[in-house]
């Protein structure tokens, strides 16, 4: 299905450091074509988790609502964050789940890894499901995090997708991987 890429990197230079990502310029050439200039967003890998709580009413997700500076509005999402250099993604997502929500999980299962935007981003998004979550403490938020924790029925969360408050594409991708995990996708 895929063949080896013909692109060779001739040069790369760092343009700007923006704390959580940097911008780089790469000069690449494919076979006998002219070299081209491409701009890359180099960021650490991220992880997101779908935390599941089993209740008498059925499965519910621990979700968060937080202000997102890119859109300038609050967004309903699953907990997640940056994976520190050299950190195991499972440990990173366990840490983020506890910090943002106060919940811990009995079992964390990888759902898959995705490229957020392979046209220009160098990082990956790792999605997980956290089964049998339980509240163990109050959240411990970072200085600039403004998060409200929500307990949302599974079907209701799926119906949020594409709405004004749940337009985060990576959260939608995580829900797709979760549906596949449950055997709902062929």
C-alpha positions in Angstrom: 0.0 0.0 0.0 2.8 2.5 0.9 6.1 2.9 -0.8 9.3 4.3 0.5 9.2 8.1 0.5 11.5 9.8 -2.0 11.9 12.9 0.1 15.4 13.8 1.4 16.0 16.5 4.0 18.7 18.8 2.8 18.6 21.3 5.7 16.6 22.1 8.8 16.8 25.2 10.9 15.0 26.3 14.1 12.9 29.5 13.6 11.1 30.1 16.9 10.5 28.6 20.3 7.0 29.0 21.7 7.4 27.1 25.0 5.1 24.2 24.2 6.1 23.9 20.5 8.7 25.2 18.1 8.6 26.2 14.5 11.2 24.8 12.1 12.0 25.3 8.4 12.9 22.1 6.5 14.4 22.1 3.0 13.4 18.8 1.3 13.7 17.4 -2.2 12.1 14.4 -3.9 14.0 12.7 -6.8 14.5 15.1 -9.6 12.1 17.8 -8.4 13.3 21.2 -7.2 13.9 21.5 -3.4 11.0 22.9 -1.4 10.7 24.8 1.8 8.3 23.3 4.5 7.4 24.7 7.9 7.0 22.2 10.7 5.4 22.6 14.1 7.6 20.5 16.5 5.7 19.6 19.7 5.9 16.9 22.3 3.6 14.0 22.1 0.2 14.4 23.8 -2.0 11.8 25.5 -5.8 11.8 26.1 -7.9 9.4 28.1 -11.5 8.4 28.2 -12.1 7.7 31.9 -15.1 5.4 32.6 -17.0 5.2 35.8 -19.5 2.3 36.2 -22.7 3.6 37.9 -26.1 2.0 38.6 -27.4 4.2 35.6 -24.7 2.8 33.3 -21.2 3.8 32.0 -20.3 7.5 32.4 -17.3 9.4 31.3 -15.3 11.7 33.5 -14.9 14.8 31.3 -13.6 18.3 31.8 -14.8 21.6 30.6 -12.0 24.2 30.2 -11.3 27.5 28.5 -9.2 27.0 25.3 -7.3 30.0 24.1 -7.2 29.0 20.4 -11.0 29.2 20.1 -11.5 31.7 22.9 -14.3 29.6 24.5 -14.9 26.7 26.9 -14.6 23.2 25.5 -15.8 19.8 26.8 -13.0 17.3 26.5 -11.5 14.2 28.0 -8.5 14.7 30.4 -5.1 14.8 28.8 -1.9 16.7 28.3 1.7 16.7 27.2 3.9 13.6 27.7 7.2 14.7 29.2 10.4 13.8 27.4 11.2 10.1 28.2 7.9 9.6 30.1 5.9 6.5 29.5 2.5 7.6 27.9 0.5 5.4 30.4 2.2 7.1 33.3 1.7 10.5 31.7 -2.1 9.9 31.3 -2.4 8.5 34.8 -0.8 11.7 36.1 -3.0 14.0 34.0 -6.2 12.1 34.9 -5.4 12.5 38.6 -4.3 16.1 38.4 -7.2 17.4 36.3 -10.1 15.3 37.8 -9.0 13.7 41.0 -9.9 10.3 39.5 -7.7 7.2 39.3 -8.2 4.1 37.2 -7.9 0.4 38.0 -6.9 -0.3 34.4 -5.6 1.9 31.6 -5.7 0.4 28.0 -4.1 2.0 24.9 -6.6 2.7 22.1 -4.2 3.9 19.5 -1.8 6.7 18.4 -2.6 9.3 15.8 -0.9 12.2 14.0 -2.8 15.3 14.9 -1.9 17.0 11.5 0.8 15.2 9.5 0.9 18.0 7.0 2.9 20.2 9.4 3.0 18.7 12.9 5.8 16.3 14.1 4.1 14.8 17.2 1.6 12.1 18.0 -1.6 11.9 20.1 -1.9 8.7 22.2 -5.5 7.7 23.2 -6.4 5.5 26.2 -9.4 4.3 28.0 -9.3 4.2 31.8 -11.7 1.5 33.1 -13.2 1.4 36.6 -12.3 5.0 37.6 -12.9 6.2 41.2 -12.5 9.6 42.8 -9.5 9.6 45.2 -8.8 13.3 45.8 -9.5 16.8 44.7 -8.0 17.9 41.4 -4.6 19.7 41.5 -4.6 22.1 38.6 -1.7 23.9 37.0 -1.5 27.7 37.4 -3.3 28.6 34.2 -5.8 25.7 34.1 -9.5 26.6 34.6 -11.2 23.2 34.7 -14.6 21.9 35.8 -15.1 18.2 36.1 -18.2 16.6 34.6 -19.7 13.1 34.9 -21.4 12.5 31.5 -23.4 9.5 30.4 -21.6 7.7 27.5 -24.4 8.2 24.9 -24.7 11.9 25.9 -21.0 12.4 25.4 -21.2 10.9 21.9 -24.1 13.2 21.1 -21.9 16.2 22.1 -19.6 15.6 19.2 -19.7 18.4 16.6 -21.6 20.7 18.9 -20.4 24.1 19.9 -18.8 22.9 23.1 -17.3 19.7 21.8 -15.5 20.5 18.6 -12.0 19.3 19.6 -11.0 16.9 16.8 -8.7 14.8 18.9 -11.5 14.1 21.4 -13.7 12.9 18.5 -10.9 10.7 17.3 -10.5 9.3 20.8 -14.3 8.5 20.8 -13.9 6.7 17.5 -11.1 4.6 18.9 -13.2 3.9 22.0 -16.1 2.8 19.8 -13.8 0.4 18.0 -12.5 -0.9 21.4 -16.1 -1.7 22.4 -16.6 -3.5 19.1 -19.1 -1.0 17.7 -17.0 -0.5 14.5 -16.2 -3.2 12.0 
